[in-house]
Structures are given as structure tokens and as C-alpha cells.
Amino acid sequence: MFRPLAAYIGLRYTSSKRRNGFIAFISASSTVGIALGVMVLIIGLSAMNGFEYELKNRILAVVPNGELEGVSEPFDDWQSAQKTLLDHPEVVGAAPFIKLNGLLQKGHELKAVQLRAVDSEAEKQVSEVYRYVAQGTWDSLNDPTNNRQVVLGRGIAKELKLALGDTVTVLLSQQSGQSFKAPRRFNFTVSGIIHLSGQLDNNLAYVPLSAAQDIQDKAFKADGLSIKVTDIFAANRIVREAGNKLNHYLYIRSWMTSQGFLYQDIQMVKSLMYVILILVIAVACFNIVTTLVMAVNDKRADIAILKTMGASNTLLRLIFIVHGGINGILGVVSGTILGILISENLTVIIKFIEGLIGHEFLSGDIYFIDFLPSQLSVNDVLVVGGVAMAMSVLATIYPANKACSVQPARELGNK
């Protein structure tokens, strides 16, 4: 069977049983180093992709892309404003809201919340929170016979020991001039519990828009409108353009104001991870240089014999590029396989470790999710594997050129 001479000799040198033990150790170290670098880089990037995915599909599915809130007066006719906003080609949804700041009380337990009063049907245009109602129903907010219903996050329900069907008291402050009066009290029935994981479960509470209108004497009015846009990364521009269409003095906000730091942090960590872990792979590649330099010195007599038999410098270079490249190939392939396997099961692995040590790595009280997500990207795998392979091949060039400088007469004469 035909085999290229350079590949044949390079593979023989790699698999030779008479190899110098120290050289073999350095060679194995370079392979392991490259494998670990590739594996960790793939796992790290998959975790960052997972955080980005959860940010887009969990938080931004619930948090409005943008908000237009009246500064000094509410929207008297929010339906007309909604129609104007939907005329913008990049606005795909608009829904009214009223914000109520107060306390939820059950027994002696109190929880400060911002109740968001919404039209349950219109809210479906701008938010997918209705998909995360684990108990009860979202449509309970649209009950014409009883508008004193509340749908709240699981964290709030857990803190106040609330269950479906329980009554919870809403305390709203009232101010008269410079003095404060006793808070107004309203009873609501828990008609739904939202399960999103993380901080959102501790912050979300929804009541019907009509209930807030009754409480605040704002019949048919809304404090502002939430909007959903076609491109979330252009939300600042789109929200501003849409707000300028309304003849209203507005506060204009987008998701970048409240959640944008999360996205920026994820992108920064991904960039740093690329730099740091590619440097780790580069250090492992230096071991390839060391291995080949030592191999060249060990094979000087073989090189001299090959030269006397007519071997060209190109052939010698290829022999040692193959010899060193095997370490890179083995490291990249093994690291890629391990990285893919671990990335695909990262969430399960971390949950298992948390169960063993009895400690949560991501607490829902601190982070926006309470598990470590993972989203494997084929492009990341190809880029990491390609860069690692290219670096390992480049590391062989200097030792391969050094092999060409061997003088046959001097080497064989000494023998």
C-alpha cells in the first residue's frame, strides 16, 4: 500500500518503542496540555452561550423590550397610542401597564413588590410570562366577574407561604400634602404562580389592569405602554423612534437599561476566555517545540543518513512536522470530544456535584437563574479546534528547520 515517505517516517518516530523516555514524557505533556486547553475552552464558551441563551429566551421573553411611560400624566386613550406604536415597522407588540408600589401581606409576613397591572391579552404581545405559569392560569387576570386576582412569582409565594387560592393583602401608601396616611388595603386572591427560576421569581407580580384603574381612579387609563421589537439589540433606537411618534411627554426605557449589563458581562467574559485559554494552548504548544528540538538532537544520525541517501530539506521538514503534528492532532481530537461530551451534559453534571457537596454554585437569590446552562455551538468547536491545530503545526516549524541544518559529514564522521 502506498504511503508518503514523510508521513511513514514521522509516524515511526512517534510510535517507536526505543524513544527517549524523557522526550516521550514531554511529548505526552504537550498532548495533554492541548487537550485540556481545547476541552476547557469549549466548555467555557458553551456555558457563556448558555447564559446568553437564557438571557434572551427567559429574561427577555418576560421583561419588555422597551417601555414608554408618561412623565406627568397617564395615557387617557392607550388603545390609540397602541395603534400608533404598531404602525412602526419594527414594533411587533404593544401593551398597557400601570405600576403599583406597595407591600404584600400574609399574616405577619411582608414582602415589598412592584405590582404590574396589565391587560392579560395585550400582554401576550410583548411578554411570554404566561408560558411560565406553573400553577393556576394566566387568563384568570381576564375574569370579568372578579378583577381582584394576582399572579405572582414562586419566590414571593414561598416567602409569604402562599398557595393557589389564598388571599393576600396589598398595602398601598397614600400621601396627603406633607403628611402620610395609613396605607390603603386591598385583598387579592392568588390565581397563578410563576416559575421562572432565579431572581425573576422573587420580583414578578401581576394584577388586572382594571383593578389598578379602580384603585387609582384611572378608568380607561394606563401609566405607559410596553413594546416588543423585531431586533432586541436595536431596542434603544426602535423604542426612541416609536416614542417620538406619540404626542406625549415620556420616560423612554429599553431592556438595555435594566438588563443590558448582563449581556455586556457575558460578552466580556467570552472575549477574556478566548484570550486566556488560547494562551493556555500556546503554552502547551511550546512543549511541542521542546519535544521536537530534543527529537532532532536524538535523531541527528538518522537525519545524516537520510541526507546522504538524497533526502531533501523539504522531506526532512515534513517528517518532523508530521512527528510533532501528531501531538496536536491527538490533543485537539481528544479535547474536542471531551469538551463536547461535558458541554452537552454540563447542567446535569453540575447539579450532581451540587448534590454531593450540598452547595449551590448559582443561587437564585443572587443570579438571574439558579442552574448552570450550556449551549454548544458548532462554530465555537470548529474555531477552537482549528486555532489549536494551527498553533500546534506552527510550533513544529522551527524544530523542522533545525533538522535541515544537520551536516552529514560531521555527524557520520564522529560515528
N, C-alpha and C positions, 0 to 999 in steps of 0.2 A: 504494500500500500504506500502510495506517495506521501511523504511528509516533508515540509520545508526544513532545510537543514538547521536554520537558526532556531526554529521552534523546537526541533528534536533535541539539539544540544542544550538549549535553555531549560527544557523540562528535565533532561537528565541531570543537570547540575542541581535543580531544585529537589529532585527526588532521590538523589544519591545517598546511600547509606553511609558513605565514608566522609560525609560532610563534617567540618569542624564543629564541635559541639557548641562553642560559644557563638559562632556565626548562626547556627540553627536557632539558638535561643533568641538572639536579636531579631532574626527573621520572623519567628513566631510572635515576638512582642509587637513588631510593626503590623502584622496581620490583625492581632487582637485590638491594637490601638485604633486602626482604621475601622474595624467592625464596630467597636464601642462608639466611636465618634459618629458614624453613619446611623447607628441604631438610636442613639440619644437624640440626634438632630431630627430624625423622622418622628420620634415620639413627641419631642418638644413642639415641633411645628404642628403636629396633629392635635395636640392639646390646645394650642393657640387658635387653630382653625375651629376647634370645638367651642371655645369661648366666644369666638366671633359668630359662629352659627347660632349659639344660644342667645347672644345679644340681639341678633337680627330676628330670630324666629320665636323668641319667648318674650323678651322685654319690649322690643319694638312692635311686636304683634299686639301688645296690650297698651303700652304708652303711646299716646297720639304722636304722629309725626310732627304736628305743629298745632299751636293754639293761638287764637285771636280773641283777646279778652278786652271788653270795654273798660276804659280808664275811669270815666266819671259817670257813665250811665249805661244801663244794660241794653241789649238788643230788644226793642219793642216788637219787632217782627222778624224773628230768627229764620222763619221759612223763606222769606225774601232774600235775606243775606245768604242762606244756604244755597239758593238757586244761583245767586251771583258768583259764589265761590266755585260751584260746579261748572260754571262756564269756562273756567281756566282749563286749558287742555292738559295740564299736568296735575290737576287735583281730581282724585278719584272718589273722594268721600268727604262729607261734612256733617257734623252732628252738634247739637246744642249741649251746653252744660251749665250748671250752677255749682259753685264750691261752697261748702258749709264747714267752717272750722269749729270743732267742739270736742266733747268728750262722750265716750260710750260708757255706760254704767250697767253693771250686773251685780246686784248685791253690794258688797263693799269694794269691788274691783272697778278700777277706772282705766280707760285707755284713750289717750289723745289721738284723734284721727282727723283727716280731712275727707268728709263725705263728698262724693262726686254724684251730683244729681244729673241723670241722663234720660234721654228718650231711648228706651231699650231697643227699638227697631232701628232708629237712626244711628245709634252707637255701633251697630254691627257693620256699618260702612267704614268706620275708622279704627275699630279695635276688634280683636278676636278673643277678648276676655271671656265671652260667652262659651267658648270651647273648653275653658278650664274650670267650669262649674262642676265640681265633683259630687256635690250633694245638692238636692233641690234643683230648681230651674232658673235660668236667666229670665225667661219670659214672665216670671212672677212679678217683675217690675212693671209689667204692662197690664196688670189686673185692674180693670175699670171700677170694680166694686171695693177695692181696698188698696190705696196707694201708700200705706204705711208699712212697706216691705223693705228689707235691706239684704243685700247680697255682699258678703264680706270675705276677706282672706282667712285662710285656715289658721294663720298665726294669731290673728286677732281673736278668732273663735276659741283657740286653745288658751290664750292668755286670760280671757274672760270666762272660760269654761261654758261656752255657748254651744248649743246643739240646734239642729234644724227644728224650727217651730218655736224656739224660745223667744221670750220678749226681752228686748234690750232698750234701755232708756238713752235717748240722745239729749245731751245738755248743750245748749247754745247760749253764748254770752249775749248780753244786751247792755248798751251804754246809753245813758241819758245825760248829755252835757259833759260835765267833768266827773260825774259820779257813775258808778257801776251798780246795776240792779242784780237781783238774784237771777241766775240763769234760767232760761225757759226750758221746760222738759217736755219731750215728746217720746211716746212709746212706739217702737217699731218691732215687727216680727221678722226673725231670721228666716228668709225663704231660700237662701242659697249660700253655699260655702265654696270659695275658690281655692284651688290647689295649683299653685304655680311653682313652688319651691323658692327658697331664698327670701330676700328682703321684701319682694312684692307681696308675699302672703301676709306680711305684717303691716302693710300700708293701704291695701285696696279695700274700699267700702263704697258701695253704690246704692243709691235710693232713686225712686222715680222722680223725674223732672217735675211732675205735677205736685209732688209732696213738698219739694223745696219752694215751688211757686206759692203754695198755700202758706207755708211757714213765713216766707219773706214778703208776702203781699206783692208778688211779681207775676200776676196772672198773664199767661201767654208770653212771658219774657224769659231771656236767658242772659247769663253773665258774659258768655262768649261762645265760640264755636271751635271744636276740634276738627282738624282736617288730616286726610291721608293723601300722600303724594305718590307719584309714579317712581321717583328716584329718591330714596331716603338720604343719599349722600349729597343731594342738591336741595335738601329741605329748607335750608336757610333762605336761599334765593326764591324758591317757589312760594314759601309762606309769606315772604315780604311782598312779592308780586301780587299774590292773592289778596293780602290785606289792603294793598293800595287801591283795589277795586271797590272797597267799601267806603261809604261816606260816614266814617266813624273814627273817633279818637281811640287808638288801640294800643294795648301791650301786644307785641308780636314775639312769639317764642317758638323754637323748634326743639326736637329731641336732642339736638346737639348741646343745648343749654343745660339740660338735666342729666343726660346720659352720655354725652359726647366724650367725656374724659375716659370712659370705659373703653370705647373703640380706639382712642388715641393710645391708651396704655397698652392695649393688645398689639397694635401695630408696632409700637416702640419695642416691646419685648420680643416680637418676632424678628425685628431687624437686629437687635442685640444678640439674639440666639444664633442667627446666621453667622454673624461675625465671630462670636466666641467659639462656637463649635466647629466652624471651619478652621479656626486656629488650632483646635484640638486635633483635627485630622491632619493639618500641616505638620504638627509635632510628630505624629505617628509616621508621616511620610519621611521625616528626617531619619528615622530608623531604617527605612529602605536604603537611603543613601549610605548609611553606615554599613549595612549588611553587604551591599554591592561593592563598596570600596574594599572591605575585608575579603569578599569573594574574589575580586580581581587579584588582590595580592596573593591569595591562596592558589589561584589558577594561572599564575604567570607562566609556568612551564607549559601548560596546555595551550595557552594563547600563543606562545612562541612556536609550538609545533604546528598549530593551525595556520600561522602566518607563513611558515616555511612550505606548507602544503598549498599555498596560494590563496588563503582566505583573505578577503578584502576587509577594509576598515568598516564598511557598511554591514557586512556579515557579522563582524565582532560586536558592533553596536547592537544589532538586532538580537544577538544571543543574550546579552546582558539586560537588554530591555525586556525580553521575554522572561528571563530569570527573575528580575525584580518585579515585573508586572504581575506575576502570579500572586505575589503577596497582596497587591492591590485588588486584584480580581476576587481572591478568596475573602478579603476583608469586606469589600463592598457588597458582594453577594450575601455573605452570612449576616452582615449588619443590616442589610435591606430586608432580608427575610425575617429576622428577629424584630426589627422595627415595625414591620407591617403586622406581624402576629400580635405584638404587645399593644400597638395602637388600636387594632380592631377590638381588643378586649380590655382596654385601659380602665374604663369605668368600673367593670366587674372586678378587675384586679385591685384597684384602689379601695373599693367597697370591702373586699375580702380582708385587705390589710387593716382597714379601719376597724373591722370586726375583731381581728386578732389583738390589736393593741388597745382597743377601746377608746380611740380618739378620732375625732373628725378633722380632716385636713382642711375642708372648706365648710365653715359654719354659716348656716342660713341667716344668722343674726348679723353677719359682717358682709358676706358676699351676696351677689345677686342670684346665685344658685348654690345648692348645697351638695353638689357632686362634681367630680372632675370629668368634663366632657372630652370627647375625642372625635375628630372628623378627619379621616385620612384623605389626602389629596394626591392623585396620581402625578400631578405636575411637581409637587414637592419631592416625591420619591425619585422622579427622573432627574430633577435638578441636583438633589443631594448626591445621588449615585453617580451622575455624570461628572460633577465637580470633584468628588473624591477619586474617581477613576483617572480623571485628567491630572490631578495633583500627584497621584502615585506614579503615573507614567513619566511626568516631568521630573520626578525625583530620580529616575533611572538614567537621565541623560548624562549628567556629569560622570558617574562611575563608568558608564558605557564608553564615553570618550576617553577616559583614563586607560581603559583596556587597549585602545588603539595605540597608545604611546609605548607599549612594551616592545623592547628591542630583542628579536630572536637570538642574534649573535651573542649578546651579553647574557641572556638567560640560559641558553643551552651551553654556552661556553663555561659557565660556572658549574654546570652539572658534570 
